[in-house]
């Protein structure tokens, strides 16, 4: 094909031409973009939503500075005379970055206090009977009272936003159904009593209200019956798998006990979320750009999900001036 004369030279020239075309295509892809460039970028951004969890680098410093035993993060805006407290569990932790960024632009400092695992910073092991409490659990309650006193006396804190994975604490205990789980572990599962959860949450609200704080309780986002990571597009030129539809009626049925509990809470502003996440008959799991709102089946992603929560739901409550000053 190349002929018998100067075959090696011709092969080198052909290889150089192919390499040149490849380099030119790469340059166009990087500098000018091609038809699939936007799709590739969306894939990268969507994947980042699952890998970009909040940074814990200042958590230990925060605990030392404030003298708290609970995990916390703090961002103080220079010369700011007000501070917003975000408190709860891992769902509050996922919302931290977006709320902190928004508050910083408003000239407001932000403090996060949030435990993870089978408890939260407000109700704790609210519905465990005494026989199920360990010595570590009892120590936790002592630390919780110290925490409440700290918040009550923090003069800069005017607003408190509570974000919890509500149904995790009041769903039936038989959700722990692993065959390897002991009978004692099942009996002492995190969730057994809706009434006790309500009592603990109301007690927190009452203490903070007496201290002159405004309390806002954010209803939880829909939980997914699947892992959204499984539906990310993995190949630029192949369509992603379509996730199952999440019906609003199913979410409402699942959340109903928690929503009923929230609407019974007095002296707090309840911030509904269901109609925003589910504007029609089904719920959305991506934003307008197709980027994932979820980190996993129940946590919002810190970037896209957190920004959605702030911009679509929390913004008017964060922007509004405090109604009163904390008591001295």
N, C-alpha and C positions, 0 to 999 in steps of 0.2 A: 504493500500500500504506500509505503514511503519511498519506494524505489530502492535500488541497490546502492546508490551513490549518496554519501553524506547522511546516512540514516540516523546516526547519533545526533548530528546537528539539528536535523528536522525534529527529532523527538524532544530535544531541549527547547526548541522554539515553540512547539505545541504546548509543552508543559508550562512555559512562561505565559503563553496566551491564556490558558485555563486559569492560572494563578491570578493573572491580571483581571480577568472577568470576575473571579471570586472576590478579589479585593475591592473592585469597583462596586459590586453588589453589597458587600459589607459596609462600605462607606455610605452608600445611599440609604441602607437600612438604619444606620446610626444617625446620620445627619438629616436626611430628608423624610425618612419613614416610608414604609411600604404598606400595602393593604392589610397585612397581618400585624404590623407593628403595634397598633393600638390593642389588639387582642393579646399579644404577648405581654404588654405592659400591665394589662388588667390581671393576667394570671399572676404576675409577680406581686402586684399590690394585694390581690386576694390572699395569696399565700402569706404575705407579711401580716395580715390580720390575725393569723393563727400563731405566729411566732413572736409577735411584738407585745409580750406581756409587761405589766408595770415593773419598773426598776425598783428593787428593794434596797438600793445602795444607801439611802439616807434613813432607813427605818431604825437602825440601831442608834444613830445619832439623835433621832427624834425622841426615842424612848429615854435616852440618857438626859436630854435637854429638859423634857417635860416631867421626868420622874414617873413614867407610866410603865406598867407591866404588859399592857396590850400593844400589839403591833400598831405603829402609827407612821405617818409621813406628814411633813409640814413644809409649806412654802410661804414665807413671809414677804409680802410686798413692802418695800421701803416706804415709810411714812403712812402706811395704811392704818386706820383706826378701827377697822372692822375685820372680822374673820368669820368665814363660813366653815362649819363643822360637817363633815361627811362621815357617817357612822353606820356600822352594820357588819356584814360578813364579806365573803369573797366577791359578791356582786357589787358591793360598794368599792372594793379595791379595783375592780375592772373599770369603774366609772371615774376613778380618781383623776387620771391624766386629763381627760376632756374637761372636767369641771375645774380643775386647777388652772388649765390654760385659759378657760373662759374668764374665771375670776381675776386672773392676773391682768388681763386686758381691761377689766373693770376697776382695777386698783384695789382689789380685795384679797386678803390673805386666805389661805385654805389649809385646813387641818383634816387629815384622815385618821380615823381610829377604827380599825376593823380586824376582827379575828377571823381565822379560817377554820376549816375542819367542821366537826359536828357541833359547833356552837357559834354564837355571835356576840357582839359587844353589848347588846341590850338585854335580851331575854335569857342568854346563856343556855343552860340545860333546863329550859323553862318547864318542860313537862316530864322530867325524870323524877321518879319517886325517890325518897331518901335512901332506900335500900340499893338504888342503882348509882348513887353518887360515890365516887372515889374520893380519897383524900385530896388528890389534885383538883378535882371538881370543886371541893369545898374551899380550897385556897383561891380558886378562880373567883368565887363569889365575894371573897374578901377584897380582892383586887378590883372587882366590879364596883363595889361601894366607894372605894377610893377614886375610881374613875368618875363616877357620877358627881362626887364632891368637887373634883377638879373642874369638870365642865360647868357646874353651878357657879363657881367662883371665877371663871375665866371671863373677864370684863369685855374682851374684844369679841367674844362669840355672841352674835346676835341671832343667827339662823342656824338651824340644825336640820340636815337632810338625812333621813333614814332610808337606806336601801338594803333590803333583805331578800333572800330566796324564800319567800313566805311559806310555800307549801312544803318545803323541806322540813319545817319545824312542826307542822300540824297535820301532815298526811298520816294515814293509819300506820301503825307500827309493823303491820305484816308486809310492808314494802321490803323489809329485810327478809328475803325468802331463800337465800343461798342454803343449799342442803348442808354445807359445812359449818353454817353459823350455829352456835350453841343456843340452847333454849334461853339461857340467861341473857345472852347478847340480844336475842330477839325481843325478850321482855323489856330490856333496857334500851331499846332502839331510841333514836333521837326524837321520835314524834309519837305522841299518844294522846295529847289533851289540848284541844283548841281553846278551851276556857282558861286554862292556866297561861297559855301563851298570850291571850288577850289581857289577862290581869297583869302580867309582867310588862307588856308593852304600854299599857295605860299608866302604870306606875312610873315608868320612865318619862312619859309625856307630862304627867302631872308635876313631877319634880322639876323638869326643865321649864315648864310654864310658870311655876311659882318663882323661879329664878329669873324670870323676865325674858326667856328665850322663845323664839318662834320655832315650832316644830313642823316639818313637812315630811310626810311619809309617802314614798314613791312606790306605787303598785308595781309588782314584778313584771318583767318581760315574759312573753310566751316561752315555754320550754319546748324543745324539739324532740320528736321521737326518733331522731337519727343524728348522726354526726355530720355536720355540714362539710367537714374536710373531705368526706368521701365523694362530694359532688363538685369539687373544684376542677376546672379544666386542667388536665395534666400535659396535654400536647397542644402547641399553638395552632395546629391545623386540624384538630379534631374537636368537635363540640363536646361540652361538658355533659355529664349525666344530669338529667332533670330530677331534682329532689321531689319527694312526695309533697302533695299539697297539705298545708296545715290549716284545718278549718277553724274559723273563729269560734264556732259553737263548741268544738271539742276543747279548745283552750279555756273558754268560759266555764265549761262544766268542771274542768280540773281545778281552776283557780277559785271557784265559787266559795269554798270554806274560808279561804284567806281573805277574799274581797269582803265577805260578810263580816269578818273580824275587823277589818280596817274601817268599814263604815260605822262600826260601833264605837270606835275610838273618839273620845271627846277632846276638845282643846288642841286639835292638830289639823293641819290642812292635808287632805288626802289628794295625791296627784295621780289621776288615772292614767294608764298607759295602754290598755288593750286596744282602744279605738285607733290609736296612732300606729301601733304595730300591725293591726288588722283593720285597715280602713274599709275593707269590703267583706266578702264572705270568707276570704282566706287571708293568712298572715304573710307578711313579707320577711324574707331572711336576708335580703340584700338591699343596698341603698339604690338611689337613682342611677348610679354608674355601674351597678351590678357587682359591687364590692360587698363582701360578707359582713353582716352585722354581728355575727356570732363567732366566738372563739371555740366553743364546743356546743354540746346540746343544751346547756342552760346559761352559760356566761356570754355576755356581750363582748365583742372584741374591743380592746382598749382604744383603738384608733377609730375605726369606722362605726362600730356600735356605740362607743362612748360619745362620739360627735353627733350621731343621730339622736341619742338620748337627750343631749344638751340642747341641740338646735330645734328639735321637734317637740320636746316636752318640758324641759326644765328652764329654758331661757327666761320666760317671763317671771318665774319665781326667783331666779338668781338675780335678775336685774332690778326687781322691785326694792325700794329702800326699806330698811327695817321699820316695823311698826312701833317698836318701843326699844328702849335701852335696857340691857341687863341690870338687875338690881345690885346695889353695892353690898 
